[in-house]
Amino acid sequence: MRKKQESSEYKVKGKRLECPICNHKRFYTKKTLMNTPGMTFFGLEWANKEANNYICENCGYVYWFLER
Ligand SMILES: [Zn+2]
């Protein structure tokens, strides 16, 4: 079951987020915890960190931003 989510425009560090693939400017967001099984190859310092995902509404390209 997927919840319908509104896409929106986002800014990161004062710059508008734009898809590098299709130049679309509207994204969906989701948060992913980095300590899930299968993600451990990234290294221990990633454990228990949350990542913000921005998913291009148009082509599905996914940005990953780690929260510090
Ligand atoms: Zn795109």
N, CA, C, O and the ligand as a Tripos MOL2 file, in Angstrom:
@<TRIPOS>MOLECULE
protein
  273   271    69     0     0
PROTEIN
NO_CHARGES

@<TRIPOS>ATOM
      1 N           0.8550   -1.2030    0.0000 N.3       1 MET1
      2 CA          0.0000    0.0000    0.0000 C.3       1 MET1
      3 C           0.8810    1.2400    0.0000 C.2       1 MET1
      4 O           1.7800    1.3750    0.8300 O.2       1 MET1
      5 N           0.6240    2.1210   -0.9130 N.am      2 ARG2
      6 CA          1.4220    3.3440   -0.9560 C.3       2 ARG2
      7 C           0.5440    4.5520   -0.7040 C.2       2 ARG2
      8 O          -0.5250    4.7160   -1.2930 O.2       2 ARG2
      9 N           1.0340    5.3880    0.1900 N.am      3 LYS3
     10 CA          0.3090    6.6150    0.4930 C.3       3 LYS3
     11 C           0.6170    7.6510   -0.5680 C.2       3 LYS3
     12 O           1.7710    7.8270   -0.9590 O.2       3 LYS3
     13 N          -0.3820    8.3120   -1.0160 N.am      4 LYS4
     14 CA         -0.1430    9.3700   -1.9930 C.3       4 LYS4
     15 C           0.4730   10.5770   -1.2820 C.2       4 LYS4
     16 O           0.0020   11.0250   -0.2370 O.2       4 LYS4
     17 N           1.5280   11.0720   -1.8860 N.am      5 GLN5
     18 CA          2.2440   12.1710   -1.2650 C.3       5 GLN5
     19 C           2.3770   13.3080   -2.2540 C.2       5 GLN5
     20 O           2.6100   13.0930   -3.4430 O.2       5 GLN5
     21 N           2.2270   14.5140   -1.7530 N.am      6 GLU6
     22 CA          2.3890   15.6720   -2.6080 C.3       6 GLU6
     23 C           3.8640   15.9180   -2.8900 C.2       6 GLU6
     24 O           4.6890   15.8510   -1.9790 O.2       6 GLU6
     25 N           4.1960   16.1960   -4.1230 N.am      7 SER7
     26 CA          5.5530   16.5990   -4.4380 C.3       7 SER7
     27 C           5.6820   18.0960   -4.1950 C.2       7 SER7
     28 O           4.6940   18.8270   -4.1340 O.2       7 SER7
     29 N           6.9300   18.5280   -4.0590 N.am      8 SER8
     30 CA          7.1560   19.9320   -3.7660 C.3       8 SER8
     31 C           8.5490   20.3390   -4.2200 C.2       8 SER8
     32 O           9.3690   19.4920   -4.5760 O.2       8 SER8
     33 N           8.8120   21.6480   -4.2030 N.am      9 GLU9
     34 CA         10.1590   22.1250   -4.5150 C.3       9 GLU9
     35 C          10.9370   22.2860   -3.2230 C.2       9 GLU9
     36 O          10.3800   22.6730   -2.1960 O.2       9 GLU9
     37 N          12.2310   21.9860   -3.2780 N.am     10 TYR10
     38 CA         13.0480   22.0360   -2.0710 C.3      10 TYR10
     39 C          14.3430   22.7950   -2.3280 C.2      10 TYR10
     40 O          14.8550   22.8460   -3.4470 O.2      10 TYR10
     41 N          14.8440   23.3750   -1.2610 N.am     11 LYS11
     42 CA         16.1430   24.0250   -1.3370 C.3      11 LYS11
     43 C          17.1080   23.3470   -0.3830 C.2      11 LYS11
     44 O          16.7440   23.0000    0.7410 O.2      11 LYS11
     45 N          18.3430   23.1600   -0.8380 N.am     12 VAL12
     46 CA         19.4030   22.6290    0.0110 C.3      12 VAL12
     47 C          20.5550   23.6160   -0.0370 C.2      12 VAL12
     48 O          21.0720   23.9240   -1.1120 O.2      12 VAL12
     49 N          20.9570   24.1110    1.1200 N.am     13 LYS13
     50 CA         22.0370   25.0990    1.2120 C.3      13 LYS13
     51 C          21.7500   26.3160    0.3340 C.2      13 LYS13
     52 O          22.6530   26.8920   -0.2730 O.2      13 LYS13
     53 N          20.5040   26.6850    0.2840 N.am     14 GLY14
     54 CA         20.1250   27.8790   -0.4630 C.3      14 GLY14
     55 C          19.9890   27.6790   -1.9550 C.2      14 GLY14
     56 O          19.6460   28.6110   -2.6810 O.2      14 GLY14
     57 N          20.2590   26.4520   -2.4240 N.am     15 LYS15
     58 CA         20.1150   26.1890   -3.8620 C.3      15 LYS15
     59 C          18.9040   25.3190   -4.1060 C.2      15 LYS15
     60 O          18.6300   24.3780   -3.3610 O.2      15 LYS15
     61 N          18.1960   25.6450   -5.1460 N.am     16 ARG16
     62 CA         17.0080   24.8630   -5.4450 C.3      16 ARG16
     63 C          17.4070   23.4870   -5.9620 C.2      16 ARG16
     64 O          18.2710   23.3480   -6.8290 O.2      16 ARG16
     65 N          16.7640   22.4970   -5.4130 N.am     17 LEU17
     66 CA         17.0450   21.1210   -5.8250 C.3      17 LEU17
     67 C          16.5140   20.8910   -7.2340 C.2      17 LEU17
     68 O          15.3610   21.1890   -7.5440 O.2      17 LEU17
     69 N          17.3860   20.3530   -8.0760 N.am     18 GLU18
     70 CA         16.9820   20.0820   -9.4480 C.3      18 GLU18
     71 C          17.4980   18.7180   -9.8590 C.2      18 GLU18
     72 O          18.6410   18.3680   -9.5640 O.2      18 GLU18
     73 N          16.6840   17.9620  -10.5220 N.am     19 CYS19
     74 CA         17.0920   16.6240  -10.9400 C.3      19 CYS19
     75 C          18.1900   16.7080  -12.0000 C.2      19 CYS19
     76 O          18.0190   17.3940  -13.0080 O.2      19 CYS19
     77 N          19.3290   16.0090  -11.7840 N.am     20 PRO20
     78 CA         20.4270   16.0420  -12.7630 C.3      20 PRO20
     79 C          20.1050   15.2590  -14.0250 C.2      20 PRO20
     80 O          20.7970   15.3980  -15.0340 O.2      20 PRO20
     81 N          19.0910   14.4620  -13.9820 N.am     21 ILE21
     82 CA         18.7490   13.6300  -15.1320 C.3      21 ILE21
     83 C          17.7650   14.3430  -16.0600 C.2      21 ILE21
     84 O          17.9810   14.4230  -17.2690 O.2      21 ILE21
     85 N          16.6880   14.8540  -15.4800 N.am     22 CYS22
     86 CA         15.6310   15.3970  -16.3380 C.3      22 CYS22
     87 C          15.3390   16.8700  -16.0480 C.2      22 CYS22
     88 O          14.4450   17.4610  -16.6540 O.2      22 CYS22
     89 N          16.1130   17.4700  -15.1020 N.am     23 ASN23
     90 CA         15.9560   18.8820  -14.7490 C.3      23 ASN23
     91 C          14.6060   19.2280  -14.1470 C.2      23 ASN23
     92 O          14.2190   20.3960  -14.1020 O.2      23 ASN23
     93 N          13.8990   18.2260  -13.6920 N.am     24 HIS24
     94 CA         12.6430   18.4450  -13.0110 C.3      24 HIS24
     95 C          12.9150   19.0550  -11.6440 C.2      24 HIS24
     96 O          13.9720   18.8160  -11.0610 O.2      24 HIS24
     97 N          11.9740   19.8410  -11.1240 N.am     25 LYS25
     98 CA         12.2340   20.5440   -9.8690 C.3      25 LYS25
     99 C          11.2630   20.1800   -8.7520 C.2      25 LYS25
    100 O          11.2380   20.8330   -7.7090 O.2      25 LYS25
    101 N          10.4850   19.1650   -8.9650 N.am     26 ARG26
    102 CA          9.5550   18.7640   -7.9100 C.3      26 ARG26
    103 C           9.9120   17.3680   -7.4230 C.2      26 ARG26
    104 O          10.1340   16.4520   -8.2150 O.2      26 ARG26
    105 N           9.9620   17.2270   -6.1090 N.am     27 PHE27
    106 CA         10.4310   15.9800   -5.4990 C.3      27 PHE27
    107 C           9.4820   15.5110   -4.4100 C.2      27 PHE27
    108 O           8.7970   16.3070   -3.7670 O.2      27 PHE27
    109 N           9.4620   14.2130   -4.2220 N.am     28 TYR28
    110 CA          8.8700   13.6250   -3.0240 C.3      28 TYR28
    111 C           9.9860   13.4330   -2.0030 C.2      28 TYR28
    112 O          11.1480   13.2630   -2.3740 O.2      28 TYR28
    113 N           9.6400   13.4590   -0.7380 N.am     29 THR29
    114 CA         10.6540   13.1790    0.2830 C.3      29 THR29
    115 C          10.2870   11.9410    1.0710 C.2      29 THR29
    116 O           9.1170   11.5910    1.2270 O.2      29 THR29
    117 N          11.3320   11.2860    1.5630 N.am     30 LYS30
    118 CA         11.1330   10.2630    2.5740 C.3      30 LYS30
    119 C          12.3900   10.1790    3.4150 C.2      30 LYS30
    120 O          13.4630   10.6120    2.9940 O.2      30 LYS30
    121 N          12.2510    9.6200    4.6070 N.am     31 LYS31
    122 CA         13.4020    9.4540    5.4770 C.3      31 LYS31
    123 C          13.7380    7.9860    5.5970 C.2      31 LYS31
    124 O          12.8540    7.1380    5.7290 O.2      31 LYS31
    125 N          15.0360    7.6930    5.5500 N.am     32 THR32
    126 CA         15.4770    6.3100    5.6380 C.3      32 THR32
    127 C          16.5060    6.1850    6.7470 C.2      32 THR32
    128 O          17.4880    6.9270    6.7830 O.2      32 THR32
    129 N          16.2800    5.2580    7.6360 N.am     33 LEU33
    130 CA         17.2610    4.9680    8.6700 C.3      33 LEU33
    131 C          18.3740    4.1190    8.0530 C.2      33 LEU33
    132 O          18.1110    3.1360    7.3600 O.2      33 LEU33
    133 N          19.6280    4.5190    8.3210 N.am     34 MET34
    134 CA         20.7390    3.8930    7.6220 C.3      34 MET34
    135 C          21.2320    2.6000    8.2670 C.2      34 MET34
    136 O          22.1570    1.9760    7.7480 O.2      34 MET34
    137 N          20.6400    2.1850    9.3820 N.am     35 ASN35
    138 CA         21.1680    1.0000   10.0640 C.3      35 ASN35
    139 C          20.3800   -0.2590    9.7440 C.2      35 ASN35
    140 O          20.4220   -1.2320   10.4980 O.2      35 ASN35
    141 N          19.6770   -0.2440    8.6530 N.am     36 THR36
    142 CA         18.9150   -1.4270    8.2670 C.3      36 THR36
    143 C          19.8460   -2.4970    7.7060 C.2      36 THR36
    144 O          20.8810   -2.1650    7.1280 O.2      36 THR36
    145 N          19.5040   -3.7580    7.8620 N.am     37 PRO37
    146 CA         20.3440   -4.8400    7.3150 C.3      37 PRO37
    147 C          20.5330   -4.6510    5.8180 C.2      37 PRO37
    148 O          19.6010   -4.2840    5.1020 O.2      37 PRO37
    149 N          21.7510   -4.9060    5.3560 N.am     38 GLY38
    150 CA         22.0330   -4.6820    3.9460 C.3      38 GLY38
    151 C          22.6990   -3.3550    3.6940 C.2      38 GLY38
    152 O          23.3240   -3.1540    2.6530 O.2      38 GLY38
    153 N          22.5680   -2.4370    4.6490 N.am     39 MET39
    154 CA         23.2140   -1.1400    4.4960 C.3      39 MET39
    155 C          24.5320   -1.0840    5.2560 C.2      39 MET39
    156 O          25.2170   -0.0610    5.2280 O.2      39 MET39
    157 N          24.8950   -2.1620    5.9290 N.am     40 THR40
    158 CA         26.0690   -2.1310    6.7990 C.3      40 THR40
    159 C          27.3670   -1.9980    6.0280 C.2      40 THR40
    160 O          28.3860   -1.6190    6.6070 O.2      40 THR40
    161 N          27.3590   -2.2990    4.7340 N.am     41 PHE41
    162 CA         28.5980   -2.1900    3.9560 C.3      41 PHE41
    163 C          29.0660   -0.7480    3.8280 C.2      41 PHE41
    164 O          30.1970   -0.4940    3.4120 O.2      41 PHE41
    165 N          28.2110    0.1870    4.1790 N.am     42 PHE42
    166 CA         28.6210    1.5890    4.1350 C.3      42 PHE42
    167 C          29.6020    1.9130    5.2610 C.2      42 PHE42
    168 O          30.3320    2.9010    5.1790 O.2      42 PHE42
    169 N          29.6260    1.0860    6.3160 N.am     43 GLY43
    170 CA         30.5280    1.3400    7.4270 C.3      43 GLY43
    171 C          29.7570    1.6810    8.6820 C.2      43 GLY43
    172 O          28.6210    2.1510    8.6290 O.2      43 GLY43
    173 N          30.3910    1.4370    9.8040 N.am     44 LEU44
    174 CA         29.7170    1.5820   11.0860 C.3      44 LEU44
    175 C          29.3060    3.0070   11.3970 C.2      44 LEU44
    176 O          28.3190    3.2400   12.0950 O.2      44 LEU44
    177 N          30.0630    3.9590   10.8770 N.am     45 GLU45
    178 CA         29.7400    5.3500   11.2050 C.3      45 GLU45
    179 C          28.3940    5.7900   10.6280 C.2      45 GLU45
    180 O          27.8630    6.8430   10.9810 O.2      45 GLU45
    181 N          27.8640    4.9720    9.7460 N.am     46 TRP46
    182 CA         26.5550    5.2880    9.1640 C.3      46 TRP46
    183 C          25.4180    4.7870   10.0460 C.2      46 TRP46
    184 O          24.2650    5.1770    9.8620 O.2      46 TRP46
    185 N          25.7400    3.9300   10.9940 N.am     47 ALA47
    186 CA         24.7020    3.2940   11.7810 C.3      47 ALA47
    187 C          23.8680    4.3220   12.5360 C.2      47 ALA47
    188 O          24.3950    5.2940   13.0760 O.2      47 ALA47
    189 N          22.5990    4.0980   12.5620 N.am     48 ASN48
    190 CA         21.6550    4.9460   13.2880 C.3      48 ASN48
    191 C          21.5500    6.3680   12.7510 C.2      48 ASN48
    192 O          20.9900    7.2460   13.4070 O.2      48 ASN48
    193 N          22.0830    6.5890   11.5730 N.am     49 LYS49
    194 CA         21.8900    7.9130   10.9840 C.3      49 LYS49
    195 C          20.6720    7.8830   10.0810 C.2      49 LYS49
    196 O          20.3180    6.8630    9.4900 O.2      49 LYS49
    197 N          20.0560    9.0310   10.0030 N.am     50 GLU50
    198 CA         18.8960    9.1360    9.1590 C.3      50 GLU50
    199 C          19.2660    9.8800    7.8850 C.2      50 GLU50
    200 O          19.9820   10.8810    7.9230 O.2      50 GLU50
    201 N          18.7800    9.3910    6.7810 N.am     51 ALA51
    202 CA         19.0210   10.0600    5.5130 C.3      51 ALA51
    203 C          17.7170   10.6340    4.9930 C.2      51 ALA51
    204 O          16.6520   10.0280    5.1130 O.2      51 ALA51
    205 N          17.8300   11.8200    4.4130 N.am     52 ASN52
    206 CA         16.6810   12.4020    3.7300 C.3      52 ASN52
    207 C          16.7640   12.0520    2.2570 C.2      52 ASN52
    208 O          17.7750   12.3070    1.6030 O.2      52 ASN52
    209 N          15.7210   11.4800    1.7540 N.am     53 ASN53
    210 CA         15.6530   11.1510    0.3380 C.3      53 ASN53
    211 C          14.7500   12.1490   -0.3730 C.2      53 ASN53
    212 O          13.6600   12.4740    0.0960 O.2      53 ASN53
    213 N          15.2240   12.6190   -1.5010 N.am     54 TYR54
    214 CA         14.3970   13.4400   -2.3830 C.3      54 TYR54
    215 C          14.2670   12.6880   -3.6970 C.2      54 TYR54
    216 O          15.2580   12.4170   -4.3750 O.2      54 TYR54
    217 N          13.0630   12.3640   -4.0360 N.am     55 ILE55
    218 CA         12.8210   11.5170   -5.1980 C.3      55 ILE55
    219 C          12.1590   12.3330   -6.3020 C.2      55 ILE55
    220 O          11.0840   12.9030   -6.1190 O.2      55 ILE55
    221 N          12.8200   12.3720   -7.4400 N.am     56 CYS56
    222 CA         12.3040   13.1500   -8.5730 C.3      56 CYS56
    223 C          10.9150   12.6470   -8.9610 C.2      56 CYS56
    224 O          10.6980   11.4550   -9.1820 O.2      56 CYS56
    225 N           9.9940   13.5870   -9.0340 N.am     57 GLU57
    226 CA          8.6170   13.2320   -9.3710 C.3      57 GLU57
    227 C           8.5220   12.6990  -10.7980 C.2      57 GLU57
    228 O           7.6400   11.9010  -11.1160 O.2      57 GLU57
    229 N           9.4250   13.1420  -11.6380 N.am     58 ASN58
    230 CA          9.3230   12.8480  -13.0570 C.3      58 ASN58
    231 C          10.0030   11.5370  -13.4590 C.2      58 ASN58
    232 O           9.4150   10.7180  -14.1650 O.2      58 ASN58
    233 N          11.2580   11.3410  -13.0000 N.am     59 CYS59
    234 CA         12.0110   10.1690  -13.4800 C.3      59 CYS59
    235 C          12.3870    9.2080  -12.3680 C.2      59 CYS59
    236 O          12.8540    8.1050  -12.6510 O.2      59 CYS59
    237 N          12.1960    9.5950  -11.0950 N.am     60 GLY60
    238 CA         12.4730    8.6760  -10.0000 C.3      60 GLY60
    239 C          13.8880    8.7260   -9.4780 C.2      60 GLY60
    240 O          14.2550    7.9330   -8.6110 O.2      60 GLY60
    241 N          14.6990    9.6510   -9.9920 N.am     61 TYR61
    242 CA         16.0570    9.7960   -9.4710 C.3      61 TYR61
    243 C          16.0010   10.1240   -7.9820 C.2      61 TYR61
    244 O          15.1580   10.9110   -7.5500 O.2      61 TYR61
    245 N          16.9090    9.5150   -7.1870 N.am     62 VAL62
    246 CA         16.8650    9.7080   -5.7380 C.3      62 VAL62
    247 C          18.1140   10.4130   -5.2410 C.2      62 VAL62
    248 O          19.2340    9.9450   -5.4480 O.2      62 VAL62
    249 N          17.9090   11.5390   -4.5860 N.am     63 TYR63
    250 CA         18.9840   12.2190   -3.8630 C.3      63 TYR63
    251 C          19.0540   11.6570   -2.4520 C.2      63 TYR63
    252 O          18.0300   11.3010   -1.8690 O.2      63 TYR63
    253 N          20.2690   11.5780   -1.9010 N.am     64 TRP64
    254 CA         20.4450   11.1540   -0.5120 C.3      64 TRP64
    255 C          21.1960   12.2440    0.2340 C.2      64 TRP64
    256 O          22.2620   12.6870   -0.1960 O.2      64 TRP64
    257 N          20.6290   12.6690    1.3560 N.am     65 PHE65
    258 CA         21.3210   13.6090    2.2230 C.3      65 PHE65
    259 C          21.3750   13.0300    3.6360 C.2      65 PHE65
    260 O          20.3520   12.6670    4.2160 O.2      65 PHE65
    261 N          22.5790   12.9540    4.1680 N.am     66 LEU66
    262 CA         22.7270   12.4570    5.5280 C.3      66 LEU66
    263 C          22.5350   13.5700    6.5260 C.2      66 LEU66
    264 O          23.0740   14.6660    6.3660 O.2      66 LEU66
    265 N          21.7570   13.2830    7.5650 N.am     67 GLU67
    266 CA         21.6400   14.2350    8.6590 C.3      67 GLU67
    267 C          22.8230   14.0700    9.5850 C.2      67 GLU67
    268 O          23.2360   12.9490    9.8810 O.2      67 GLU67
    269 N          23.3680   15.1790   10.0410 N.am     68 ARG68
    270 CA         24.5250   15.1170   10.9170 C.3      68 ARG68
    271 C          24.1260   15.4660   12.3290 C.2      68 ARG68
    272 O          24.9690   15.4700   13.2260 O.2      68 ARG68
    273 ZN         14.2360   13.4850  -12.8040 Zn       69 ZN69
@<TRIPOS>BOND
     1     1     2 1
     2     2     3 1
     3     3     4 2
     4     3     5 am
     5     5     6 1
     6     6     7 1
     7     7     8 2
     8     7     9 am
     9     9    10 1
    10    10    11 1
    11    11    12 2
    12    11    13 am
    13    13    14 1
    14    14    15 1
    15    15    16 2
    16    15    17 am
    17    17    18 1
    18    18    19 1
    19    19    20 2
    20    19    21 am
    21    21    22 1
    22    22    23 1
    23    23    24 2
    24    23    25 am
    25    25    26 1
    26    26    27 1
    27    27    28 2
    28    27    29 am
    29    29    30 1
    30    30    31 1
    31    31    32 2
    32    31    33 am
    33    33    34 1
    34    34    35 1
    35    35    36 2
    36    35    37 am
    37    37    38 1
    38    38    39 1
    39    39    40 2
    40    39    41 am
    41    41    42 1
    42    42    43 1
    43    43    44 2
    44    43    45 am
    45    45    46 1
    46    46    47 1
    47    47    48 2
    48    47    49 am
    49    49    50 1
    50    50    51 1
    51    51    52 2
    52    51    53 am
    53    53    54 1
    54    54    55 1
    55    55    56 2
    56    55    57 am
    57    57    58 1
    58    58    59 1
    59    59    60 2
    60    59    61 am
    61    61    62 1
    62    62    63 1
    63    63    64 2
    64    63    65 am
    65    65    66 1
    66    66    67 1
    67    67    68 2
    68    67    69 am
    69    69    70 1
    70    70    71 1
    71    71    72 2
    72    71    73 am
    73    73    74 1
    74    74    75 1
    75    75    76 2
    76    75    77 am
    77    77    78 1
    78    78    79 1
    79    79    80 2
    80    79    81 am
    81    81    82 1
    82    82    83 1
    83    83    84 2
    84    83    85 am
    85    85    86 1
    86    86    87 1
    87    87    88 2
    88    87    89 am
    89    89    90 1
    90    90    91 1
    91    91    92 2
    92    91    93 am
    93    93    94 1
    94    94    95 1
    95    95    96 2
    96    95    97 am
    97    97    98 1
    98    98    99 1
    99    99   100 2
   100    99   101 am
   101   101   102 1
   102   102   103 1
   103   103   104 2
   104   103   105 am
   105   105   106 1
   106   106   107 1
   107   107   108 2
   108   107   109 am
   109   109   110 1
   110   110   111 1
   111   111   112 2
   112   111   113 am
   113   113   114 1
   114   114   115 1
   115   115   116 2
   116   115   117 am
   117   117   118 1
   118   118   119 1
   119   119   120 2
   120   119   121 am
   121   121   122 1
   122   122   123 1
   123   123   124 2
   124   123   125 am
   125   125   126 1
   126   126   127 1
   127   127   128 2
   128   127   129 am
   129   129   130 1
   130   130   131 1
   131   131   132 2
   132   131   133 am
   133   133   134 1
   134   134   135 1
   135   135   136 2
   136   135   137 am
   137   137   138 1
   138   138   139 1
   139   139   140 2
   140   139   141 am
   141   141   142 1
   142   142   143 1
   143   143   144 2
   144   143   145 am
   145   145   146 1
   146   146   147 1
   147   147   148 2
   148   147   149 am
   149   149   150 1
   150   150   151 1
   151   151   152 2
   152   151   153 am
   153   153   154 1
   154   154   155 1
   155   155   156 2
   156   155   157 am
   157   157   158 1
   158   158   159 1
   159   159   160 2
   160   159   161 am
   161   161   162 1
   162   162   163 1
   163   163   164 2
   164   163   165 am
   165   165   166 1
   166   166   167 1
   167   167   168 2
   168   167   169 am
   169   169   170 1
   170   170   171 1
   171   171   172 2
   172   171   173 am
   173   173   174 1
   174   174   175 1
   175   175   176 2
   176   175   177 am
   177   177   178 1
   178   178   179 1
   179   179   180 2
   180   179   181 am
   181   181   182 1
   182   182   183 1
   183   183   184 2
   184   183   185 am
   185   185   186 1
   186   186   187 1
   187   187   188 2
   188   187   189 am
   189   189   190 1
   190   190   191 1
   191   191   192 2
   192   191   193 am
   193   193   194 1
   194   194   195 1
   195   195   196 2
   196   195   197 am
   197   197   198 1
   198   198   199 1
   199   199   200 2
   200   199   201 am
   201   201   202 1
   202   202   203 1
   203   203   204 2
   204   203   205 am
   205   205   206 1
   206   206   207 1
   207   207   208 2
   208   207   209 am
   209   209   210 1
   210   210   211 1
   211   211   212 2
   212   211   213 am
   213   213   214 1
   214   214   215 1
   215   215   216 2
   216   215   217 am
   217   217   218 1
   218   218   219 1
   219   219   220 2
   220   219   221 am
   221   221   222 1
   222   222   223 1
   223   223   224 2
   224   223   225 am
   225   225   226 1
   226   226   227 1
   227   227   228 2
   228   227   229 am
   229   229   230 1
   230   230   231 1
   231   231   232 2
   232   231   233 am
   233   233   234 1
   234   234   235 1
   235   235   236 2
   236   235   237 am
   237   237   238 1
   238   238   239 1
   239   239   240 2
   240   239   241 am
   241   241   242 1
   242   242   243 1
   243   243   244 2
   244   243   245 am
   245   245   246 1
   246   246   247 1
   247   247   248 2
   248   247   249 am
   249   249   250 1
   250   250   251 1
   251   251   252 2
   252   251   253 am
   253   253   254 1
   254   254   255 1
   255   255   256 2
   256   255   257 am
   257   257   258 1
   258   258   259 1
   259   259   260 2
   260   259   261 am
   261   261   262 1
   262   262   263 1
   263   263   264 2
   264   263   265 am
   265   265   266 1
   266   266   267 1
   267   267   268 2
   268   267   269 am
   269   269   270 1
   270   270   271 1
   271   271   272 2
@<TRIPOS>SUBSTRUCTURE
     1 MET1         2 RESIDUE 1 A MET
     2 ARG2         6 RESIDUE 1 A ARG
     3 LYS3        10 RESIDUE 1 A LYS
     4 LYS4        14 RESIDUE 1 A LYS
     5 GLN5        18 RESIDUE 1 A GLN
     6 GLU6        22 RESIDUE 1 A GLU
     7 SER7        26 RESIDUE 1 A SER
     8 SER8        30 RESIDUE 1 A SER
     9 GLU9        34 RESIDUE 1 A GLU
    10 TYR10       38 RESIDUE 1 A TYR
    11 LYS11       42 RESIDUE 1 A LYS
    12 VAL12       46 RESIDUE 1 A VAL
    13 LYS13       50 RESIDUE 1 A LYS
    14 GLY14       54 RESIDUE 1 A GLY
    15 LYS15       58 RESIDUE 1 A LYS
    16 ARG16       62 RESIDUE 1 A ARG
    17 LEU17       66 RESIDUE 1 A LEU
    18 GLU18       70 RESIDUE 1 A GLU
    19 CYS19       74 RESIDUE 1 A CYS
    20 PRO20       78 RESIDUE 1 A PRO
    21 ILE21       82 RESIDUE 1 A ILE
    22 CYS22       86 RESIDUE 1 A CYS
    23 ASN23       90 RESIDUE 1 A ASN
    24 HIS24       94 RESIDUE 1 A HIS
    25 LYS25       98 RESIDUE 1 A LYS
    26 ARG26      102 RESIDUE 1 A ARG
    27 PHE27      106 RESIDUE 1 A PHE
    28 TYR28      110 RESIDUE 1 A TYR
    29 THR29      114 RESIDUE 1 A THR
    30 LYS30      118 RESIDUE 1 A LYS
    31 LYS31      122 RESIDUE 1 A LYS
    32 THR32      126 RESIDUE 1 A THR
    33 LEU33      130 RESIDUE 1 A LEU
    34 MET34      134 RESIDUE 1 A MET
    35 ASN35      138 RESIDUE 1 A ASN
    36 THR36      142 RESIDUE 1 A THR
    37 PRO37      146 RESIDUE 1 A PRO
    38 GLY38      150 RESIDUE 1 A GLY
    39 MET39      154 RESIDUE 1 A MET
    40 THR40      158 RESIDUE 1 A THR
    41 PHE41      162 RESIDUE 1 A PHE
    42 PHE42      166 RESIDUE 1 A PHE
    43 GLY43      170 RESIDUE 1 A GLY
    44 LEU44      174 RESIDUE 1 A LEU
    45 GLU45      178 RESIDUE 1 A GLU
    46 TRP46      182 RESIDUE 1 A TRP
    47 ALA47      186 RESIDUE 1 A ALA
    48 ASN48      190 RESIDUE 1 A ASN
    49 LYS49      194 RESIDUE 1 A LYS
    50 GLU50      198 RESIDUE 1 A GLU
    51 ALA51      202 RESIDUE 1 A ALA
    52 ASN52      206 RESIDUE 1 A ASN
    53 ASN53      210 RESIDUE 1 A ASN
    54 TYR54      214 RESIDUE 1 A TYR
    55 ILE55      218 RESIDUE 1 A ILE
    56 CYS56      222 RESIDUE 1 A CYS
    57 GLU57      226 RESIDUE 1 A GLU
    58 ASN58      230 RESIDUE 1 A ASN
    59 CYS59      234 RESIDUE 1 A CYS
    60 GLY60      238 RESIDUE 1 A GLY
    61 TYR61      242 RESIDUE 1 A TYR
    62 VAL62      246 RESIDUE 1 A VAL
    63 TYR63      250 RESIDUE 1 A TYR
    64 TRP64      254 RESIDUE 1 A TRP
    65 PHE65      258 RESIDUE 1 A PHE
    66 LEU66      262 RESIDUE 1 A LEU
    67 GLU67      266 RESIDUE 1 A GLU
    68 ARG68      270 RESIDUE 1 A ARG
    69 ZN69       273 GROUP 0 **** ****
